[in-house]
Amino acid sequence: MPFESLSEKIQYSLRKLTGRGKVNEKDIDDAMREIRVSLLEADVNYKIVKQFISEVKEKEETKWKNI
């Protein structure tokens, strides 16, 4: 099942972040790269993936500025 595989890959990427004591921008960028690849491998439309990644990065940048 393609969606189960996608779910597992995304959960794995996020689990790697939660297993750390402190998360930095590089960790988030690495996780977003893995999620982007997973979505594209699952045949999610490129424009949707691009928009999703852009929105997450925007929220992430806002959060880092407020810290």
C-alpha positions as CSV (number, residue, x, y, z in Angstrom):
1,M,0.0,0.0,0.0
2,P,1.6,3.3,-1.1
3,F,-0.1,5.4,1.7
4,E,1.2,3.0,4.4
5,S,4.7,3.3,3.1
6,L,4.3,7.1,2.9
7,S,3.0,7.2,6.5
8,E,5.9,5.1,7.7
9,K,8.5,7.2,6.0
10,I,7.1,10.5,7.4
11,Q,6.8,9.0,10.9
12,Y,10.4,7.8,10.7
13,S,11.5,11.3,9.7
14,L,9.6,12.9,12.5
15,R,10.7,10.3,15.1
16,K,14.3,11.2,14.3
17,L,13.5,14.8,15.4
18,T,11.7,13.9,18.6
19,G,14.5,11.6,19.6
20,R,16.9,14.6,20.0
21,G,17.2,16.8,23.0
22,K,17.6,20.0,21.0
23,V,16.6,20.5,17.4
24,N,18.4,22.9,15.1
25,E,17.6,24.3,11.7
26,K,19.8,21.7,9.9
27,D,17.8,18.9,11.6
28,I,14.6,20.4,10.4
29,D,15.9,20.9,6.9
30,D,17.0,17.3,6.8
31,A,13.6,16.1,8.0
32,M,11.8,18.3,5.4
33,R,14.1,16.9,2.7
34,E,13.2,13.3,3.6
35,I,9.5,14.2,3.8
36,R,9.6,16.0,0.4
37,V,11.2,12.9,-1.2
38,S,8.7,10.6,0.4
39,L,5.8,12.7,-0.9
40,L,7.2,12.8,-4.4
41,E,7.9,9.1,-4.4
42,A,4.2,8.6,-3.4
43,D,3.3,10.5,-6.6
44,V,2.0,13.6,-4.8
45,N,1.8,16.5,-7.3
46,Y,5.0,18.5,-7.3
47,K,3.2,21.8,-6.9
48,I,1.4,20.6,-3.8
49,V,4.6,19.3,-2.3
50,K,6.4,22.6,-3.1
51,Q,3.5,24.6,-1.5
52,F,3.5,22.3,1.6
53,I,7.3,22.6,2.1
54,S,7.1,26.3,1.6
55,E,4.4,26.7,4.2
56,V,6.2,24.6,6.7
57,K,9.5,26.4,6.2
58,E,7.7,29.8,6.6
59,K,6.2,28.6,9.9
60,E,9.5,27.2,11.0
61,E,11.3,30.5,10.2
62,T,8.7,32.5,12.2
63,K,9.2,30.2,15.2
64,W,13.0,30.5,15.1
65,K,12.6,34.3,15.0
66,N,10.4,34.3,18.1
67,I,12.9,32.3,20.1
